[in-house]
Amino acid sequence: MSKQKRILVTGAGGFIGHHLVARLKKDGHWVRGADIKYPEYENSAADEMEILDLRKAEDCLLATRGGIDEVYNLAADMGGIGYITANHADISRNNILINAHMLEASRQNGVKRFLFSSSACVYNQSKQKDPEVKPLTEEDAFPADPEPGYGWEKLFAEELCRYYYKDYGFETRIVRFHNVYGPLGTYDGGKEKAPAAISRKVALARDNDEIEVWGDGEQTRSFMYVDDCVEGLTRIMASDCRDALNLGTDELVTINGLVDMVAGIARKRITKRHNLSGPQGVRGRNSDNTRLRKELGWEPSIMLQQGLAVTYAWINSRVRQSIRKEETVGAD
Ligand SMILES: NC(=O)c1ccc[n+]([C@@H]2O[C@H](COP(=O)([O-])OP(=O)(O)OC[C@H]3O[C@@H](n4cnc5c(N)ncnc54)[C@H](O)[C@@H]3O)[C@@H](O)[C@H]2O)c1
């Protein structure tokens, strides 16, 4: 076991933060979680789980009090492509406040290292126009033309981390996630991402049913299972790399391919109904892991088929549970 540290995870009520807390506790660390909500599906493993609004400077000072060694700053207002396309002002304002206040509070309270969770949405959109896209290297974020709202505020917060190192010597790490999925992730309500949304639709469908797919389904992405994500986070925090690093897989798949994979796992025949006016984001996006491999001697390795099988099983059991509940209520 590495030396025990005092660690703050913001966004600990959310998908990745919740998994990260569990991993850090398993590694023997003392962990404080902070979020505006508790985790939705199971209790947090954190030593302290505090409900705070990290858009407020005073709440960020509270979250970082008491000799915290490391901060994983995962708190953000975010969701899938439908949500981030429809809420530019709220997302940008909320996340700029969270990131600026969290950086400053961490510096003031003597935190030793700060990790910022950025996104592949920072990449220049003109480099993502083809489904057969060349994997994106970290340099492809410039010249800047990121996704409106969410992409711009992530790119600016990355810059802010660099300024804090340059002006104050404050140690920052920057991770650009590429589509993370797994059990305990949001799967309904409007903030879910493609693997969870498709798993839910397939779980609800009967054999030979049709499900809706946004766009023509030929847009491509790569997806990373949450265990790889958490492993990568702890490795990047421990590394000497202050430059932004991609954290994703380079297993490229079309959204149509993703639907077929989930249908295969569910053993259902599913037809796709393409909704061409649905939001679909950039045409193609993949992760180039050259820098990650060089810095860490490691990269994510869990194959999509393997991770999706576990994710589908979890979402399917949640969907079955809620159907049983509705039937019980209906029978009353
Ligand atoms: N999941 C992905 O595919 C992905 C991809 C790229 C980047 N990211 C980034 O990774 C981080 C974690 O993502 P996630 O998938 O776990 O998302 P998530 O939505 O499950 O978790 C984010 C958490 O932040 C919390 N939060 C929002 N506003 C807050 C506030 N004002 N104060 C305190 N907490 C607040 C939310 O309640 C939520 O629990 C985010 O910064 C996100 O932008 C995720």
The ligand as an ORCA input file, in Angstrom:
! r2SCAN-3c Opt
* xyz 0 1
  N     -18.405     10.560    -17.733
  C     -17.783     10.978    -18.827
  O     -17.864     10.346    -19.882
  C     -16.941     12.234    -18.791
  C     -16.333     12.655    -19.987
  C     -15.570     13.805    -19.977
  C     -15.392     14.506    -18.798
  N     -16.007     14.089    -17.646
  C     -15.807     14.886    -16.426
  O     -15.579     14.025    -15.317
  C     -16.154     14.575    -14.142
  C     -17.072     13.556    -13.487
  O     -18.067     13.145    -14.419
  P     -19.217     12.096    -14.080
  O     -19.461     11.305    -15.305
  O     -18.918     11.406    -12.811
  O     -20.444     13.091    -13.914
  P     -21.591     13.157    -12.795
  O     -22.594     14.138    -13.282
  O     -22.065     11.784    -12.445
  O     -20.810     13.740    -11.555
  C     -20.579     15.115    -11.353
  C     -20.999     15.443     -9.946
  O     -20.761     16.847     -9.714
  C     -21.775     17.284     -8.842
  N     -21.967     18.738     -8.864
  C     -22.534     19.477     -9.853
  N     -22.634     20.760     -9.463
  C     -22.095     20.813     -8.212
  C     -21.935     21.872     -7.274
  N     -22.330     23.129     -7.561
  N     -21.380     21.597     -6.076
  C     -20.999     20.322     -5.772
  N     -21.131     19.288     -6.610
  C     -21.682     19.527     -7.825
  C     -23.033     16.584     -9.346
  O     -24.045     16.585     -8.342
  C     -22.509     15.202     -9.688
  O     -22.702     14.289     -8.636
  C     -16.850     15.862    -14.570
  O     -16.000     16.946    -14.342
  C     -17.056     15.679    -16.061
  O     -17.128     16.908    -16.727
  C     -16.775     12.963    -17.628
*
